[in-house]
């Protein structure tokens, strides 16, 4: 008996390899004509189909690698802002730490959206997409402040929303400067 031919993707255009693989998959005696017609069809039609499947897989990978992190960051922010908080009077250094935490968090969120819009490509983003990333982070910060107003022990402030905007804007400005320096 002949050694089975292994289909490894490199020999996709070889009809004999495809016929051998299909005959292994469908060993019924009445299927040789079906196998040969599938081979003829696949040699003409399969290559574009594989290209579509391959591009869909790449699109799914891109979504997971680049769009999942900012969405995860948003989910973590939502979860943390849903936790009841013991009211502590924020005075002096505590206010500054709170605003720095807001700016860093929403700066990270903005950067993750910029990274998602880039999609792994090295080309610089235009100012419009940088503005969109800042808007997404800022609007999410505003809706998060609104959400906190319903959580026991939490309160919303315009100062927190302003710190969210400042962090997102700073993140976009740093990315824009880096793009100009390295392009």
C-alpha positions, -999 to +999 in steps of 0.1 A: +000+000+000+012+035-008+024+058+019-003+084+027+005+119+015+005+144+043-012+177+036+008+204+053-005+235+035+026+239+012+013+214-013-023+228-015-022+232-053-013+196-059-045+178-070-029+144-062-023+154-026-058+167-022-072+136-038-052+114-015-064+134+015-100+133+005-098+095-002-085+091+034-113+112+048-139+095+027-129+058+023-163+047+009-159+028-024-186+048-042-169+082-036-140+082-062-160+104-086-170+127-058-134+129-047-122+138-082-149+164-087-140+179-053-104+180-063-113+198-096-135+222-078-110+229-050-081+235-074-101+263-089-121+276-060-103+266-028-074+291-030-096+322-027-116+305+000-085+298+020-074+334+015-108+345+030-105+321+059-069+332+065-078+369+064-108+362+088-084+345+112-060+374+110-089+398+116-100+378+147-064+377+160-061+415+155-093+421+174-081+399+203-046+414+204-055+450+199-091+457+208-095+434+237-070+452+260-088+486+260-121+469+265-106+449+294-092+481+309-127+497+306-142+466+324-117+468+352-124+506+356-161+498+358-156+470+383-134+492+406-157+521+404-187+498+413-171+489+446-186+508+476-160+531+491-156+543+526-157+581+524-123+595+533-119+632+533-095+640+505-073+668+516-038+679+505-017+651+492-046+626+490-063+649+464-032+650+443-028+612+445-064+607+435-060+630+404-027+614+394-044+580+396-072+592+374-048+607+349-026+576+347-056+553+344-073+572+316-039+579+299-034+542+298-069+537+284-063+563+257-029+547+248-046+513+245-072+527+221-044+543+201-026+509+200-059+493+189-064+518+161-028+512+149-036+474+147+001+464+150+012+485+121+042+509+125+027+537+105+018+568+125-018+576+132-034+608+120-045+635+144-082+625+139-077+590+154-057+605+182-086+628+189-110+599+187-089+579+213-089+610+236-127+613+232-133+577+239-113+578+271-127+611+282-163+602+275-158+569+293-144+589+323-174+611+323-198+581+322-178+565+349-181+595+371-219+595+365-220+557+373-201+564+406-228+588+417-251+558+421-226+537+441-229+539+479-200+557+494-189+570+461-193+604+446-186+620+412-166+652+407-158+674+378-122+674+390-120+636+385-134+640+349-109+668+342-080+645+355-093+618+332-093+642+302-058+655+311-044+620+313-059+609+280-047+642+263-012+638+277-011+602+264-021+613+229+004+642+229+032+618+239+023+594+211+021+623+186+055+636+197+070+601+194+055+597+160+071+629+148+105+620+163+106+585+150+091+590+115 
